Amino acid sequence: MSSFGDALKKAGILSEAEAKRAAHEERLARKSSTLEERTTAEIERAETEQKLAAEREAATERDRGMQKAQAEAREWVTRAREMVQREAWPADRVRGNRRWHYVDESGQIPFLMVNDEVSRGLEDGDLALTKAGRVINRKVALEVTRQDAVRLGFWNS
């Protein structure tokens, strides 16, 4: 009980029983307010934990999606590279006396000595050059651009 309650008791305004009852009610009021604060804090904590769990789950899903997309992209690049290696024209079939300039992987502009048949094919868009300097046909060029457009150095499509 507070000092004010003690003063009222000494003055005779408040009896001993009334003072005890007032002190008891005051303790109950304090206790119930702390219980309400505790339950409110627990509810807020639970909501925060749920939000954090949902955010973690969403981040995990995003990471899985990105990993899947990256794996698919690597697979496409590998497939395009293999297709170019498998379908590229042999060097002896390409070699000739005409210079054909293209942009290579490092961004420089080298040239490839090609024959008239290859030159016409490149001009007409029937053939394409990869950045590695390999000659490929239109079908392979379409597939490569669908999978990895950066790999082509020249294609008159």
C-alpha positions, 0 to 999 in steps of 0.5 A: 500500500502506498504512503497515502494509504498509510496516512489515511489509516493513521488518520482513522479514515480507513480501517485496517481491513479496508486498507488491506482490501485496497492494497490487494486490489492495487496488486491485482490491478498491477498484476492484470496490467502486466499480464495484459502487457505480457500477452500483447507482447507474446502475440506481437512476438508470435506475429513477428516470428510468423512474418520472419518465417514467411520471409525466409520461406519466400527467400528460399523459394526465390533462391531455388528459382534462381538456381534452377534458372541458372542451371537451365541457362548453363545447360542451354549454353553447353548444348549450344557449344556442343552443337557448334562443335558438332555442326561447324564446317571443317577448316579445309572446306572454309579456307579460301582467298577472301577476308571475312571480318567478324567480332570475336569473344574479346571484342576485337575484329579479326578476319577469317580467310574464306572461299567464295561459297562460304562468302556467298553463304555468309552474305545471304544469311545461309551461314553464320560465324561464331565468335570463335571463328567457326562457320555454321549453317542457318539451322544451327545459327537459329538454335544457337541464337535461341539458346545463347545469342552472344555466341555469334560473331556474324550472321546476316539474318 
